[in-house]
């Protein structure tokens, strides 16, 4: 964003609603503008724009919870229930209603499809293969909440033939992150 776009004042119409400027449009896209420390008295406040604001300090994000699943169940081959749980987690972290091509959920779905066709367990794609670096692969991330954990758990259970979750899998990691965040 150029300096002149940041300095452009917002005008108001007769109804009192603010006109759309590039700066206000960016705020609607979850871009956070922070005031500059170098403001002289009487000057317009230039703002620096932070594209992906970090989640609140000390909270565990959904992306970090997915990475934690690598530590607890990384050697587990990806199946349909894992792919569904990862998709639910990605949708909740990004706020999008569909999965991104090349994203974590798309990789998990591809791995589940491949694993369904492979007979040798050594050739199957594992959770570690899919979820390593998950928080950096997500375009945006947010702190895990109880509702996020419920959604991910529900997705994993609906796609499991026995209607259960894997004890140390994706849903368990997101649930643990939500419990920790809730206790703070």
C-alpha positions in Angstrom: 0.0 0.0 0.0 1.4 3.4 -0.9 2.0 6.2 1.5 -0.5 8.5 -0.3 -3.2 5.8 0.2 -2.5 5.7 3.9 -2.7 9.5 4.2 -5.9 9.8 2.3 -8.6 11.1 4.7 -11.9 9.2 5.0 -14.9 11.4 4.0 -18.4 11.0 5.3 -21.5 11.1 3.2 -24.8 12.7 4.4 -25.9 9.5 6.2 -22.8 9.5 8.3 -21.4 6.3 6.7 -17.7 6.3 5.9 -16.8 6.1 2.2 -14.7 3.2 1.2 -11.0 4.0 0.9 -8.2 1.6 0.3 -7.3 1.8 4.0 -10.8 0.9 5.2 -11.1 -1.9 2.6 -7.9 -3.4 4.0 -9.3 -3.4 7.5 -12.3 -5.3 6.3 -9.9 -8.0 5.0 -8.5 -8.5 8.5 -5.4 -6.5 7.9 -4.4 -4.8 11.1 -3.1 -1.2 11.0 -0.9 -0.1 13.8 -0.1 3.5 14.6 3.4 4.7 14.1 5.6 5.8 17.0 7.1 8.6 14.9 4.0 10.9 14.8 4.5 14.6 15.2 1.8 16.7 16.8 -0.7 17.9 14.2 0.3 15.4 11.5 -1.7 12.7 9.9 -0.8 9.4 11.5 1.0 7.1 8.9 0.2 3.5 9.6 2.3 0.4 9.1 0.2 -2.6 8.0 0.7 -6.0 9.4 -0.7 -8.6 7.0 -1.0 -11.7 9.3 -1.4 -10.4 12.9 -0.2 -13.1 15.4 -2.8 -14.7 17.6 -3.1 -13.4 21.1 0.0 -13.8 23.1 0.3 -17.1 24.9 -2.6 -18.8 23.1 -2.1 -22.0 21.1 -3.2 -21.7 17.5 -5.0 -24.3 15.4 -1.9 -24.5 13.2 0.3 -25.2 16.2 -2.2 -27.8 17.4 -1.9 -29.6 14.0 1.9 -29.5 14.4 1.5 -31.0 17.9 -0.4 -34.0 16.3 2.9 -34.7 14.5 4.6 -35.3 17.8 1.8 -37.5 19.2 0.6 -39.4 16.2 3.1 -38.6 13.4 3.7 -42.2 12.4 0.0 -42.9 11.8 -1.0 -43.3 8.2 -3.5 -40.6 7.1 -7.0 -42.0 6.7 -10.3 -40.4 5.8 -11.1 -39.3 9.3 -7.8 -37.6 9.6 -8.3 -35.8 6.3 -11.8 -34.6 7.4 -10.4 -33.4 10.8 -7.6 -31.5 9.1 -10.0 -30.0 6.6 -12.3 -28.8 9.5 -9.3 -27.4 11.3 -8.1 -25.5 8.2 -11.5 -24.1 7.5 -11.8 -22.9 11.1 -8.3 -21.4 11.1 -8.6 -19.5 7.8 -12.3 -18.6 8.0 -12.8 -19.9 4.4 -15.6 -22.2 3.5 -13.6 -24.3 1.1 -10.1 -25.8 1.1 -7.2 -24.2 -0.6 -5.5 -26.1 -3.5 -2.1 -27.1 -2.3 -3.0 -26.4 1.4 -2.8 -28.7 4.4 -6.3 -30.1 3.9 -5.8 -30.8 0.2 -2.6 -32.6 1.0 -4.4 -34.7 3.6 -7.2 -35.6 1.2 -4.6 -36.7 -1.4 -2.7 -38.7 1.2 -5.9 -40.4 2.4 -6.8 -41.3 -1.3 -3.3 -42.7 -1.9 -3.2 -44.6 1.4 -6.6 -46.3 0.6 -5.0 -47.8 -2.5 -1.6 -48.8 -1.0 -1.4 -52.1 0.7 2.1 -51.9 2.3 2.0 -49.7 5.5 5.6 -48.6 4.9 4.5 -46.9 1.6 1.6 -44.9 3.2 1.8 -41.2 3.8 1.8 -40.4 7.5 0.4 -37.5 9.5 4.0 -36.2 9.9 4.4 -36.0 6.1 1.2 -33.9 5.9 1.2 -31.8 9.1 4.9 -30.8 9.5 5.0 -27.0 9.2 1.2 -26.8 9.1 1.1 -23.3 10.8 3.4 -21.9 8.1 1.2 -23.4 5.3 -2.0 -21.8 6.6 -2.6 -18.3 5.2 -4.1 -17.2 8.5 -4.4 -18.8 11.9 -6.3 -18.2 15.1 -6.3 -19.4 18.7 -8.0 -22.7 19.2 -11.4 -22.5 20.9 -13.8 -25.1 22.3 -16.1 -24.6 19.3 -13.1 -25.3 17.0 -12.3 -28.5 18.9 -15.9 -29.6 18.8 -16.0 -29.1 15.0 -12.8 -30.9 14.4 -13.8 -33.8 16.7 -17.2 -34.1 14.9 -15.6 -34.2 11.5 -13.1 -36.9 12.6 -15.9 -39.0 14.2 -18.3 -38.7 11.2 -15.6 -40.0 8.9 -14.5 -42.9 11.0 -16.1 -46.3 10.5 -16.4 -46.9 14.2 -17.5 -43.3 15.0 -14.5 -42.7 17.2 -11.5 -40.4 17.3 -7.8 -41.4 17.4 -6.7 -40.9 21.0 -3.6 -38.8 20.2 -4.7 -37.6 16.7 -5.7 -34.4 15.1 -9.0 -33.9 17.1 -7.2 -34.7 20.4 -4.5 -32.1 19.7 -7.0 -29.3 18.8 -9.1 -30.2 21.9 -6.0 -30.1 24.1 -5.0 -26.7 22.7 -8.6 -25.4 23.3 -8.5 -26.6 26.9 -5.2 -24.9 27.5 -6.4 -21.7 25.9 -9.6 -21.7 27.9 -7.7 -22.1 31.2 -5.8 -18.9 30.5 
